[in-house]
């Protein structure tokens, strides 16, 4: 790379103008492990980030000027991790300067309890922007996919003539084709059930709010709000660490849900599943989605017994190791394998795949499990 290195980078030509500014922004973050400027040969190549909000805000402005949004988000994340800038995010001026994304929301939520009142409104505005963008991207496809799944799951085998699904009926009766008459005898009719005004499915989202699950909490809250907006689905959202909190009454606003979480702390999956199990009234029409890395701090055997009991009662149980775009997550492989042995494969799921996973669960068909390196396949 041309950018980076010492004086003139061994080329005999010093950087100038925009190139020098880009080099300075990179050096401030990556030039030394402590965020200070590289001053070799007596030349200050960057002002550094230091520890003050004004200098960091200027740097944030610089990187947004010189780099695309995707790169800015990576550099912001690195700055928070490498230089310990989390505390500076408690200042409104800093929040107004950052590029908002899911990872920043996770950081803000982890700081929620120590955030001063003067910063909270700005923080909510940042979170609101990210949530609104996610809803625009995910809501339409989610509603369309799940509406189709709900309709298909309501199919009946003794339909009225106007309710017959002719495509599926013909395919189901191809064995009855009479070549001499060039026709199919429809011994078995398949149709759509008439649209009911009542709730068709119950969905329980059970979300691990330990610190490593930050991005998953953000996405799950958005999806929870989308599901709650569908009249045919009765949605419950539960978050947990070592305690269990039911945030169902806040589902009309995912921002309220997110600020009702408390990222960090331990994990008691068994206690969370016990609560979810107590809320199930229609097992055969219920989908339980556990979103957790499965590092259980509670009673492991009891957790597995609860999953087995729910599945035996007719509940569709889905275990997601992560709901994010962050790639393969860290997770407890022993617990994931134990769930797979119960017929509940545990796997990581991207936000784009989530509607398909939910549609499969609603229709009680095999889940679209990703490649084996992303989780545990069906046994």
C-alpha positions in Angstrom: 0.0 0.0 0.0 1.1 3.6 -0.7 -0.5 4.9 2.5 1.3 4.1 5.8 4.9 3.7 6.7 7.7 6.1 7.5 8.9 9.3 5.8 8.2 9.2 2.1 7.4 5.4 2.6 10.8 4.6 0.9 9.6 6.0 -2.4 11.4 9.4 -2.1 8.1 11.2 -2.5 6.1 12.5 0.4 2.3 12.4 0.5 0.5 15.6 0.0 -3.1 16.9 -0.1 -5.9 14.4 0.3 -3.4 11.5 0.3 -1.6 13.0 3.3 -4.9 13.6 5.1 -6.0 10.0 4.5 -2.7 8.8 5.7 -3.0 10.9 8.8 -6.5 9.5 9.6 -5.2 6.0 9.3 -2.1 6.6 11.3 -4.1 8.2 14.2 -5.9 4.9 14.6 -3.4 2.2 13.4 0.0 3.9 13.5 0.7 3.0 17.1 -1.0 0.8 19.6 -1.9 3.8 21.8 -3.5 6.1 19.2 -0.6 8.7 19.4 0.9 10.2 16.3 3.9 8.7 14.5 6.7 11.3 15.0 9.6 9.5 13.5 12.3 11.7 11.9 10.9 14.7 13.8 7.7 14.9 11.6 4.3 14.7 13.2 2.3 12.7 10.6 -1.0 13.0 12.4 -2.6 15.0 15.2 -3.5 11.7 16.8 -6.8 11.0 18.6 -5.7 11.8 22.1 -8.5 11.6 24.7 -10.7 14.6 24.0 -14.0 14.7 22.3 -13.1 17.6 20.0 -10.1 15.8 18.5 -12.1 12.5 18.1 -15.0 14.4 16.5 -12.6 16.0 14.0 -11.2 12.6 13.2 -14.6 11.1 12.7 -15.4 13.9 10.3 -12.2 13.3 8.4 -12.8 9.6 7.9 -16.3 10.3 6.7 -14.8 12.7 4.2 -12.2 10.3 2.8 -13.6 6.8 3.1 -16.9 5.1 2.1 -19.5 4.3 4.8 -18.6 0.6 5.1 -15.0 1.5 5.8 -16.0 4.3 8.2 -18.0 1.8 10.3 -15.1 -0.6 10.5 -12.7 2.2 11.6 -15.2 3.5 14.2 -15.5 0.0 15.6 -11.7 -0.4 15.7 -11.3 3.0 17.4 -13.8 2.0 20.1 -12.0 -1.3 20.7 -8.4 -0.2 20.3 -8.5 3.2 21.9 -11.1 2.8 24.5 -13.4 5.5 23.2 -16.6 4.1 24.7 -16.7 6.8 27.4 -16.5 9.5 24.8 -19.7 8.2 23.3 -21.4 9.5 26.4 -21.0 13.1 25.0 -23.7 14.4 22.7 -21.1 16.0 20.4 -19.5 12.7 19.8 -22.8 10.9 19.0 -23.7 13.5 16.4 -20.4 12.9 14.6 -20.4 9.1 14.4 -21.7 7.0 11.5 -24.6 5.1 13.0 -24.7 1.3 12.5 -25.8 -1.8 14.3 -22.5 -2.1 16.2 -22.7 1.4 17.4 -26.2 0.8 18.7 -24.8 -2.3 20.6 -22.2 -0.1 22.2 -24.7 2.6 23.2 -27.0 0.0 24.7 -24.1 -1.4 26.8 -23.5 2.2 28.1 -27.2 2.9 28.7 -27.1 2.6 32.5 -24.2 5.1 32.9 -25.3 7.5 30.2 -26.0 11.0 31.4 -29.5 12.4 30.8 -28.0 15.1 28.5 -26.9 12.3 26.1 -29.9 10.0 26.2 -32.0 11.9 23.7 -29.1 12.1 21.2 -28.5 8.4 21.8 -32.1 7.5 21.1 -32.0 9.6 17.9 -29.0 7.5 16.8 -30.7 4.3 17.7 -33.9 5.4 16.0 -32.1 6.1 12.7 -30.5 2.6 12.6 -33.8 0.9 13.6 -35.8 2.8 10.9 -33.2 1.9 8.3 -33.4 -1.8 9.3 -37.2 -1.8 9.3 -37.2 -0.3 5.8 -34.8 -3.0 4.6 -36.4 -6.0 6.3 -40.1 -5.4 7.0 -41.6 -5.8 3.5 -39.9 -9.1 2.7 -40.6 -10.4 6.2 -44.3 -9.7 6.0 -44.6 -11.0 2.5 -42.8 -14.3 3.3 -44.6 -15.0 6.5 -48.0 -14.1 5.1 -47.5 -16.7 2.4 -46.4 -19.2 5.0 -49.4 -18.6 7.1 -51.7 -19.0 4.2 -50.1 -22.2 3.1 -50.1 -23.6 6.6 -53.9 -23.1 6.7 -54.5 -25.3 3.6 -57.3 -27.9 4.0 -57.9 -31.2 2.2 -61.7 -30.8 1.8 -61.9 -27.3 0.3 -64.9 -25.6 -1.3 -64.6 -25.3 -5.0 -63.5 -21.6 -4.9 -60.8 -22.4 -2.3 -59.1 -25.2 -4.3 -55.3 -24.7 -4.8 -55.3 -26.2 -8.3 -51.5 -26.1 -8.7 -50.9 -28.2 -5.6 -53.9 -30.4 -6.3 -52.7 -31.3 -9.8 -49.2 -32.1 -8.6 -50.6 -34.2 -5.8 -52.7 -36.3 -8.3 -50.2 -36.8 -11.1 -50.2 -40.5 -10.4 -53.9 -40.5 -11.4 -53.2 -39.2 -14.9 -55.4 -40.9 -17.6 -53.5 -40.6 -20.9 -56.5 -41.7 -23.0 -58.5 -38.7 -21.7 -55.4 -36.5 -21.2 -56.6 -35.5 -17.8 -55.8 -35.9 -14.1 -58.4 -37.4 -11.8 -58.3 -35.3 -8.6 -58.9 -37.9 -5.9 -57.3 -35.6 -3.3 -58.2 -31.9 -3.2 -55.9 -29.4 -1.6 -57.1 -25.9 -0.9 -56.5 -22.8 1.1 -58.3 -22.4 4.4 -60.6 -19.5 4.5 -58.9 -16.5 6.0 -59.6 -16.3 9.7 -59.7 -13.2 11.8 -58.2 -15.0 14.8 -54.5 -15.3 15.5 -53.0 -18.3 13.5 -49.6 -18.6 15.2 -47.9 -17.7 18.4 -44.2 -16.7 18.2 -42.0 -16.3 21.2 -38.6 -14.6 20.7 -36.3 -15.5 23.6 -33.1 -13.4 23.3 -29.9 -13.7 25.2 -28.7 -10.2 26.1 -25.2 -11.1 27.2 -22.6 -8.7 25.8 -21.5 -10.9 22.9 -25.1 -10.9 21.5 -25.4 -7.1 21.0 -26.0 -7.2 17.2 -28.5 -10.1 17.6 -30.5 -8.1 20.1 -30.8 -5.2 17.7 -32.0 -7.3 14.8 -34.3 -9.5 16.9 -35.9 -6.4 18.4 -36.6 -5.0 14.9 -38.0 -8.4 13.7 -40.1 -8.6 16.9 -41.7 -5.3 16.1 -42.4 -6.4 12.5 -44.0 -9.7 13.6 -46.1 -7.9 16.2 -47.5 -5.7 13.5 -49.0 -8.8 11.8 -52.5 -9.5 13.1 -52.2 -13.3 12.3 -49.2 -13.6 14.6 -49.3 -13.2 18.4 -45.7 -12.2 19.3 -43.9 -12.3 22.6 -40.4 -10.9 23.2 -38.4 -12.0 26.2 -34.8 -11.0 27.0 -32.6 -12.6 29.6 -29.2 -12.8 31.3 -29.5 -14.3 34.7 -32.9 -12.6 35.0 -35.8 -12.7 32.6 -37.6 -9.6 31.3 -40.8 -9.7 29.2 -40.7 -6.7 26.8 -43.9 -7.7 24.9 -45.8 -4.6 25.9 -43.1 -2.4 24.2 -43.1 -4.2 20.8 -44.9 -1.3 19.1 -41.6 0.6 19.3 -38.3 -1.4 18.9 -36.3 1.5 20.2 -38.2 1.2 23.5 -37.4 -2.5 23.4 -33.7 -1.9 22.9 -33.5 0.6 25.7 -35.3 -1.9 27.9 -32.4 -4.4 27.5 -29.3 -4.5 29.6 -26.4 -5.9 27.6 -23.8 -7.8 29.6 -23.9 -10.1 32.7 -24.4 -13.8 33.0 -26.6 -16.3 31.2 -29.4 -18.5 32.5 -31.1 -20.1 29.4 -32.9 -22.6 31.5 -34.7 -19.9 33.5 -35.6 -18.0 30.3 -37.0 -21.2 28.7 -39.0 -22.0 31.8 -40.7 -18.6 31.6 -41.4 -19.0 27.8 -42.8 -22.5 28.4 -45.2 -21.0 31.0 -46.6 -18.6 28.4 -47.4 -21.3 25.8 -51.1 -22.0 25.5 -51.3 -23.5 22.0 -48.2 -25.7 21.6 -49.1 -27.0 18.1 -49.5 -23.4 16.9 -46.4 -22.0 18.6 -42.9 -21.2 17.4 -40.2 -20.6 20.0 -37.0 -18.9 18.8 -34.1 -19.0 21.1 -31.3 -16.6 20.1 -28.2 -17.4 22.2 -24.6 -18.5 21.9 -25.6 -21.3 24.3 -23.0 -20.5 27.0 -25.3 -21.7 29.8 -24.7 -20.5 33.3 -27.9 -22.2 34.6 -28.8 -25.9 34.8 -27.8 -27.5 31.5 -29.8 -30.8 31.9 -32.9 -28.9 32.8 -32.5 -26.6 29.8 -32.4 -29.6 27.5 -35.3 -31.3 29.2 -37.4 -28.1 28.6 -36.5 -28.1 24.9 -37.4 -31.8 24.6 -40.7 -31.2 26.5 -41.7 -28.3 24.2 -40.9 -30.2 21.1 -42.9 -33.3 22.4 -45.9 -31.0 23.0 -45.9 -29.8 19.3 -43.9 -26.6 19.7 -41.6 -25.7 16.7 -38.3 -24.9 18.4 -35.6 -22.8 16.6 -32.2 -22.2 18.1 -30.1 -19.4 16.5 -26.5 -19.0 17.6 -26.6 -15.4 16.3 -28.9 -13.2 14.2 -26.4 -10.9 12.5 -24.1 -10.3 9.5 -21.0 -10.8 11.6 -20.1 -14.3 10.3 -19.5 -17.5 12.2 -20.1 -16.8 15.9 -18.4 -18.3 19.0 -20.8 -20.7 20.7 -20.9 -23.7 23.1 -20.5 -26.6 20.7 -21.5 -29.2 23.3 -24.8 -27.6 23.9 -25.4 -27.0 20.2 -24.8 -30.7 19.5 -27.1 -31.7 22.3 -29.9 -29.5 20.8 -29.3 -31.0 17.4 -29.7 -34.5 18.9 -33.1 -33.4 20.1 -34.0 -32.4 16.5 -33.4 -28.7 17.1 -30.3 -27.8 15.0 -28.5 -24.7 16.3 -27.1 -22.4 13.6 -26.2 -18.8 12.9 -28.7 -16.8 10.8 -28.3 -13.6 8.8 -31.1 -11.1 8.9 -31.9 -11.8 5.3 -32.4 -15.5 6.0 -34.5 -15.0 9.1 -37.9 -14.7 7.2 -37.2 -18.0 5.4 -36.4 -19.7 8.7 -39.6 -18.4 10.3 -41.7 -19.4 7.3 -40.3 -22.9 7.4 -41.1 -23.1 11.2 -44.6 -21.9 10.6 -45.2 -24.4 7.9 -43.5 -27.2 10.0 -41.1 -28.1 7.3 -37.3 -28.5 7.6 -35.4 -25.4 8.4 -33.1 -23.8 5.8 -29.9 -24.5 7.9 -26.8 -22.9 6.4 -23.5 -24.6 5.8 -22.1 -26.8 8.5 -19.4 -24.4 9.4 -22.1 -21.8 10.4 -23.7 -24.1 12.9 -24.9 -27.7 13.5 -26.8 -29.5 10.7 -29.9 -31.6 11.2 -28.9 -35.0 12.4 
